[in-house]
Amino acid sequence: MNINLTLAPLVSLIAGILILVMPRLLNYIVAIYLILIGLIGLFGTGRFLH
């Protein structure tokens, strides 16, 4: 059984859980998420997964 997870949905899931647990972190979580998505878009997911 092969389970392929891409990084973006995993990051957004973790961010959503953290926002529910600690709403004060919303600004930081959104900023980090946007930076990560930008880096993934620029460099591709290959460098982050291997």
PyMOL Python script that loads the backbone (N, CA, C, O; Angstrom):
from pymol import cmd

cmd.read_pdbstr("""\
ATOM      1  N   MET A   1       0.847  -1.181   0.000  1.00  0.00           N
ATOM      2  CA  MET A   1       0.000   0.000   0.000  1.00  0.00           C
ATOM      3  C   MET A   1       0.887   1.238   0.000  1.00  0.00           C
ATOM      4  O   MET A   1       1.714   1.411   0.895  1.00  0.00           O
ATOM      5  N   ASN A   2       0.723   2.077  -0.975  1.00  0.00           N
ATOM      6  CA  ASN A   2       1.528   3.288  -1.113  1.00  0.00           C
ATOM      7  C   ASN A   2       0.691   4.505  -0.760  1.00  0.00           C
ATOM      8  O   ASN A   2      -0.396   4.707  -1.301  1.00  0.00           O
ATOM      9  N   ILE A   3       1.212   5.313   0.156  1.00  0.00           N
ATOM     10  CA  ILE A   3       0.536   6.558   0.503  1.00  0.00           C
ATOM     11  C   ILE A   3       1.465   7.698   0.140  1.00  0.00           C
ATOM     12  O   ILE A   3       2.538   7.843   0.727  1.00  0.00           O
ATOM     13  N   ASN A   4       1.059   8.504  -0.818  1.00  0.00           N
ATOM     14  CA  ASN A   4       1.865   9.637  -1.241  1.00  0.00           C
ATOM     15  C   ASN A   4       1.273  10.921  -0.681  1.00  0.00           C
ATOM     16  O   ASN A   4       0.150  11.294  -1.021  1.00  0.00           O
ATOM     17  N   LEU A   5       2.030  11.598   0.180  1.00  0.00           N
ATOM     18  CA  LEU A   5       1.589  12.872   0.735  1.00  0.00           C
ATOM     19  C   LEU A   5       2.440  13.980   0.148  1.00  0.00           C
ATOM     20  O   LEU A   5       3.668  13.900   0.149  1.00  0.00           O
ATOM     21  N   THR A   6       1.796  14.989  -0.340  1.00  0.00           N
ATOM     22  CA  THR A   6       2.548  16.150  -0.774  1.00  0.00           C
ATOM     23  C   THR A   6       2.681  17.093   0.410  1.00  0.00           C
ATOM     24  O   THR A   6       1.945  16.985   1.390  1.00  0.00           O
ATOM     25  N   LEU A   7       3.607  17.998   0.312  1.00  0.00           N
ATOM     26  CA  LEU A   7       3.933  18.838   1.448  1.00  0.00           C
ATOM     27  C   LEU A   7       2.862  19.890   1.734  1.00  0.00           C
ATOM     28  O   LEU A   7       2.573  20.151   2.902  1.00  0.00           O
ATOM     29  N   ALA A   8       2.275  20.488   0.733  1.00  0.00           N
ATOM     30  CA  ALA A   8       1.321  21.580   0.935  1.00  0.00           C
ATOM     31  C   ALA A   8       0.093  21.154   1.754  1.00  0.00           C
ATOM     32  O   ALA A   8      -0.249  21.856   2.706  1.00  0.00           O
ATOM     33  N   PRO A   9      -0.585  20.050   1.438  1.00  0.00           N
ATOM     34  CA  PRO A   9      -1.743  19.666   2.262  1.00  0.00           C
ATOM     35  C   PRO A   9      -1.348  19.310   3.693  1.00  0.00           C
ATOM     36  O   PRO A   9      -2.104  19.564   4.630  1.00  0.00           O
ATOM     37  N   LEU A  10      -0.175  18.726   3.858  1.00  0.00           N
ATOM     38  CA  LEU A  10       0.283  18.373   5.197  1.00  0.00           C
ATOM     39  C   LEU A  10       0.549  19.636   6.027  1.00  0.00           C
ATOM     40  O   LEU A  10       0.173  19.707   7.197  1.00  0.00           O
ATOM     41  N   VAL A  11       1.191  20.616   5.418  1.00  0.00           N
ATOM     42  CA  VAL A  11       1.467  21.874   6.106  1.00  0.00           C
ATOM     43  C   VAL A  11       0.167  22.586   6.450  1.00  0.00           C
ATOM     44  O   VAL A  11       0.038  23.126   7.548  1.00  0.00           O
ATOM     45  N   SER A  12      -0.793  22.598   5.541  1.00  0.00           N
ATOM     46  CA  SER A  12      -2.054  23.282   5.821  1.00  0.00           C
ATOM     47  C   SER A  12      -2.849  22.558   6.907  1.00  0.00           C
ATOM     48  O   SER A  12      -3.549  23.205   7.686  1.00  0.00           O
ATOM     49  N   LEU A  13      -2.756  21.246   6.971  1.00  0.00           N
ATOM     50  CA  LEU A  13      -3.436  20.505   8.032  1.00  0.00           C
ATOM     51  C   LEU A  13      -2.843  20.852   9.390  1.00  0.00           C
ATOM     52  O   LEU A  13      -3.578  21.115  10.342  1.00  0.00           O
ATOM     53  N   ILE A  14      -1.535  20.853   9.480  1.00  0.00           N
ATOM     54  CA  ILE A  14      -0.863  21.203  10.735  1.00  0.00           C
ATOM     55  C   ILE A  14      -1.182  22.641  11.127  1.00  0.00           C
ATOM     56  O   ILE A  14      -1.440  22.920  12.298  1.00  0.00           O
ATOM     57  N   ALA A  15      -1.167  23.557  10.159  1.00  0.00           N
ATOM     58  CA  ALA A  15      -1.480  24.958  10.434  1.00  0.00           C
ATOM     59  C   ALA A  15      -2.913  25.097  10.942  1.00  0.00           C
ATOM     60  O   ALA A  15      -3.159  25.846  11.887  1.00  0.00           O
ATOM     61  N   GLY A  16      -3.842  24.400  10.341  1.00  0.00           N
ATOM     62  CA  GLY A  16      -5.234  24.463  10.779  1.00  0.00           C
ATOM     63  C   GLY A  16      -5.420  23.965  12.202  1.00  0.00           C
ATOM     64  O   GLY A  16      -6.172  24.553  12.979  1.00  0.00           O
ATOM     65  N   ILE A  17      -4.738  22.885  12.540  1.00  0.00           N
ATOM     66  CA  ILE A  17      -4.829  22.349  13.903  1.00  0.00           C
ATOM     67  C   ILE A  17      -4.228  23.339  14.905  1.00  0.00           C
ATOM     68  O   ILE A  17      -4.794  23.565  15.975  1.00  0.00           O
ATOM     69  N   LEU A  18      -3.085  23.923  14.557  1.00  0.00           N
ATOM     70  CA  LEU A  18      -2.459  24.889  15.462  1.00  0.00           C
ATOM     71  C   LEU A  18      -3.324  26.130  15.659  1.00  0.00           C
ATOM     72  O   LEU A  18      -3.383  26.678  16.760  1.00  0.00           O
ATOM     73  N   ILE A  19      -3.994  26.576  14.598  1.00  0.00           N
ATOM     74  CA  ILE A  19      -4.878  27.744  14.712  1.00  0.00           C
ATOM     75  C   ILE A  19      -6.060  27.428  15.630  1.00  0.00           C
ATOM     76  O   ILE A  19      -6.486  28.280  16.410  1.00  0.00           O
ATOM     77  N   LEU A  20      -6.588  26.212  15.539  1.00  0.00           N
ATOM     78  CA  LEU A  20      -7.685  25.834  16.425  1.00  0.00           C
ATOM     79  C   LEU A  20      -7.237  25.775  17.881  1.00  0.00           C
ATOM     80  O   LEU A  20      -7.974  26.185  18.777  1.00  0.00           O
ATOM     81  N   VAL A  21      -6.038  25.270  18.114  1.00  0.00           N
ATOM     82  CA  VAL A  21      -5.543  25.115  19.478  1.00  0.00           C
ATOM     83  C   VAL A  21      -5.098  26.453  20.059  1.00  0.00           C
ATOM     84  O   VAL A  21      -5.407  26.769  21.208  1.00  0.00           O
ATOM     85  N   MET A  22      -4.368  27.241  19.260  1.00  0.00           N
ATOM     86  CA  MET A  22      -3.826  28.519  19.732  1.00  0.00           C
ATOM     87  C   MET A  22      -4.142  29.624  18.727  1.00  0.00           C
ATOM     88  O   MET A  22      -3.318  29.912  17.859  1.00  0.00           O
ATOM     89  N   PRO A  23      -5.310  30.245  18.826  1.00  0.00           N
ATOM     90  CA  PRO A  23      -5.716  31.253  17.828  1.00  0.00           C
ATOM     91  C   PRO A  23      -4.774  32.459  17.747  1.00  0.00           C
ATOM     92  O   PRO A  23      -4.727  33.126  16.714  1.00  0.00           O
ATOM     93  N   ARG A  24      -4.029  32.750  18.810  1.00  0.00           N
ATOM     94  CA  ARG A  24      -3.118  33.897  18.776  1.00  0.00           C
ATOM     95  C   ARG A  24      -1.971  33.701  17.792  1.00  0.00           C
ATOM     96  O   ARG A  24      -1.323  34.669  17.394  1.00  0.00           O
ATOM     97  N   LEU A  25      -1.719  32.468  17.401  1.00  0.00           N
ATOM     98  CA  LEU A  25      -0.625  32.182  16.469  1.00  0.00           C
ATOM     99  C   LEU A  25      -1.022  32.364  15.008  1.00  0.00           C
ATOM    100  O   LEU A  25      -0.219  32.091  14.115  1.00  0.00           O
ATOM    101  N   LEU A  26      -2.236  32.817  14.751  1.00  0.00           N
ATOM    102  CA  LEU A  26      -2.746  32.882  13.387  1.00  0.00           C
ATOM    103  C   LEU A  26      -1.825  33.659  12.445  1.00  0.00           C
ATOM    104  O   LEU A  26      -1.528  33.181  11.350  1.00  0.00           O
ATOM    105  N   ASN A  27      -1.370  34.839  12.847  1.00  0.00           N
ATOM    106  CA  ASN A  27      -0.516  35.645  11.974  1.00  0.00           C
ATOM    107  C   ASN A  27       0.778  34.923  11.625  1.00  0.00           C
ATOM    108  O   ASN A  27       1.206  34.929  10.471  1.00  0.00           O
ATOM    109  N   TYR A  28       1.398  34.305  12.619  1.00  0.00           N
ATOM    110  CA  TYR A  28       2.659  33.607  12.381  1.00  0.00           C
ATOM    111  C   TYR A  28       2.461  32.379  11.498  1.00  0.00           C
ATOM    112  O   TYR A  28       3.262  32.110  10.603  1.00  0.00           O
ATOM    113  N   ILE A  29       1.391  31.643  11.758  1.00  0.00           N
ATOM    114  CA  ILE A  29       1.136  30.429  10.983  1.00  0.00           C
ATOM    115  C   ILE A  29       0.861  30.772   9.524  1.00  0.00           C
ATOM    116  O   ILE A  29       1.364  30.101   8.623  1.00  0.00           O
ATOM    117  N   VAL A  30       0.067  31.810   9.289  1.00  0.00           N
ATOM    118  CA  VAL A  30      -0.223  32.217   7.913  1.00  0.00           C
ATOM    119  C   VAL A  30       1.046  32.672   7.213  1.00  0.00           C
ATOM    120  O   VAL A  30       1.269  32.329   6.052  1.00  0.00           O
ATOM    121  N   ALA A  31       1.879  33.436   7.902  1.00  0.00           N
ATOM    122  CA  ALA A  31       3.126  33.908   7.304  1.00  0.00           C
ATOM    123  C   ALA A  31       4.052  32.742   6.964  1.00  0.00           C
ATOM    124  O   ALA A  31       4.606  32.694   5.866  1.00  0.00           O
ATOM    125  N   ILE A  32       4.223  31.813   7.884  1.00  0.00           N
ATOM    126  CA  ILE A  32       5.092  30.657   7.636  1.00  0.00           C
ATOM    127  C   ILE A  32       4.528  29.807   6.502  1.00  0.00           C
ATOM    128  O   ILE A  32       5.280  29.333   5.651  1.00  0.00           O
ATOM    129  N   TYR A  33       3.210  29.612   6.483  1.00  0.00           N
ATOM    130  CA  TYR A  33       2.586  28.829   5.422  1.00  0.00           C
ATOM    131  C   TYR A  33       2.823  29.457   4.056  1.00  0.00           C
ATOM    132  O   TYR A  33       3.165  28.762   3.099  1.00  0.00           O
ATOM    133  N   LEU A  34       2.641  30.764   3.965  1.00  0.00           N
ATOM    134  CA  LEU A  34       2.853  31.436   2.689  1.00  0.00           C
ATOM    135  C   LEU A  34       4.308  31.355   2.243  1.00  0.00           C
ATOM    136  O   LEU A  34       4.585  31.188   1.056  1.00  0.00           O
ATOM    137  N   ILE A  35       5.228  31.472   3.177  1.00  0.00           N
ATOM    138  CA  ILE A  35       6.651  31.352   2.839  1.00  0.00           C
ATOM    139  C   ILE A  35       6.953  29.939   2.345  1.00  0.00           C
ATOM    140  O   ILE A  35       7.650  29.770   1.344  1.00  0.00           O
ATOM    141  N   LEU A  36       6.441  28.936   3.030  1.00  0.00           N
ATOM    142  CA  LEU A  36       6.690  27.549   2.605  1.00  0.00           C
ATOM    143  C   LEU A  36       6.106  27.262   1.229  1.00  0.00           C
ATOM    144  O   LEU A  36       6.757  26.630   0.397  1.00  0.00           O
ATOM    145  N   ILE A  37       4.883  27.723   0.984  1.00  0.00           N
ATOM    146  CA  ILE A  37       4.263  27.498  -0.326  1.00  0.00           C
ATOM    147  C   ILE A  37       5.061  28.212  -1.412  1.00  0.00           C
ATOM    148  O   ILE A  37       5.227  27.680  -2.510  1.00  0.00           O
ATOM    149  N   GLY A  38       5.555  29.413  -1.112  1.00  0.00           N
ATOM    150  CA  GLY A  38       6.381  30.133  -2.076  1.00  0.00           C
ATOM    151  C   GLY A  38       7.669  29.391  -2.383  1.00  0.00           C
ATOM    152  O   GLY A  38       8.082  29.309  -3.540  1.00  0.00           O
ATOM    153  N   LEU A  39       8.313  28.846  -1.343  1.00  0.00           N
ATOM    154  CA  LEU A  39       9.553  28.089  -1.559  1.00  0.00           C
ATOM    155  C   LEU A  39       9.297  26.819  -2.354  1.00  0.00           C
ATOM    156  O   LEU A  39      10.086  26.453  -3.225  1.00  0.00           O
ATOM    157  N   ILE A  40       8.191  26.148  -2.050  1.00  0.00           N
ATOM    158  CA  ILE A  40       7.845  24.940  -2.807  1.00  0.00           C
ATOM    159  C   ILE A  40       7.598  25.296  -4.270  1.00  0.00           C
ATOM    160  O   ILE A  40       8.015  24.562  -5.166  1.00  0.00           O
ATOM    161  N   GLY A  41       6.933  26.404  -4.514  1.00  0.00           N
ATOM    162  CA  GLY A  41       6.666  26.831  -5.883  1.00  0.00           C
ATOM    163  C   GLY A  41       7.938  27.182  -6.637  1.00  0.00           C
ATOM    164  O   GLY A  41       8.051  26.907  -7.831  1.00  0.00           O
ATOM    165  N   LEU A  42       8.891  27.787  -5.947  1.00  0.00           N
ATOM    166  CA  LEU A  42      10.137  28.182  -6.610  1.00  0.00           C
ATOM    167  C   LEU A  42      11.072  27.004  -6.860  1.00  0.00           C
ATOM    168  O   LEU A  42      11.642  26.876  -7.944  1.00  0.00           O
ATOM    169  N   PHE A  43      11.226  26.157  -5.867  1.00  0.00           N
ATOM    170  CA  PHE A  43      12.245  25.102  -5.945  1.00  0.00           C
ATOM    171  C   PHE A  43      11.674  23.715  -6.217  1.00  0.00           C
ATOM    172  O   PHE A  43      12.440  22.800  -6.518  1.00  0.00           O
ATOM    173  N   GLY A  44      10.398  23.529  -6.127  1.00  0.00           N
ATOM    174  CA  GLY A  44       9.797  22.214  -6.333  1.00  0.00           C
ATOM    175  C   GLY A  44       9.830  21.402  -5.045  1.00  0.00           C
ATOM    176  O   GLY A  44      10.565  21.729  -4.112  1.00  0.00           O
ATOM    177  N   THR A  45       9.034  20.350  -5.001  1.00  0.00           N
ATOM    178  CA  THR A  45       8.935  19.550  -3.779  1.00  0.00           C
ATOM    179  C   THR A  45      10.068  18.540  -3.656  1.00  0.00           C
ATOM    180  O   THR A  45      10.268  17.999  -2.569  1.00  0.00           O
ATOM    181  N   GLY A  46      10.799  18.265  -4.694  1.00  0.00           N
ATOM    182  CA  GLY A  46      11.847  17.250  -4.650  1.00  0.00           C
ATOM    183  C   GLY A  46      12.915  17.520  -3.616  1.00  0.00           C
ATOM    184  O   GLY A  46      13.386  16.590  -2.961  1.00  0.00           O
ATOM    185  N   ARG A  47      13.303  18.746  -3.456  1.00  0.00           N
ATOM    186  CA  ARG A  47      14.349  19.081  -2.492  1.00  0.00           C
ATOM    187  C   ARG A  47      13.880  18.979  -1.051  1.00  0.00           C
ATOM    188  O   ARG A  47      14.693  18.770  -0.151  1.00  0.00           O
ATOM    189  N   PHE A  48      12.570  19.124  -0.816  1.00  0.00           N
ATOM    190  CA  PHE A  48      12.074  19.088   0.538  1.00  0.00           C
ATOM    191  C   PHE A  48      11.802  17.651   1.013  1.00  0.00           C
ATOM    192  O   PHE A  48      11.835  17.375   2.212  1.00  0.00           O
ATOM    193  N   LEU A  49      11.540  16.765   0.092  1.00  0.00           N
ATOM    194  CA  LEU A  49      11.179  15.409   0.471  1.00  0.00           C
ATOM    195  C   LEU A  49      12.360  14.453   0.514  1.00  0.00           C
ATOM    196  O   LEU A  49      12.247  13.383   1.112  1.00  0.00           O
ATOM    197  N   HIS A  50      13.466  14.788  -0.084  1.00  0.00           N
ATOM    198  CA  HIS A  50      14.606  13.856  -0.119  1.00  0.00           C
ATOM    199  C   HIS A  50      15.759  14.419   0.649  1.00  0.00           C
ATOM    200  O   HIS A  50      16.811  13.785   0.736  1.00  0.00           O
TER     201      HIS A  50
END
""", "prot")
cmd.dss("prot")
cmd.show_as("cartoon", "prot")
cmd.util.cbc("prot")
cmd.orient("prot")
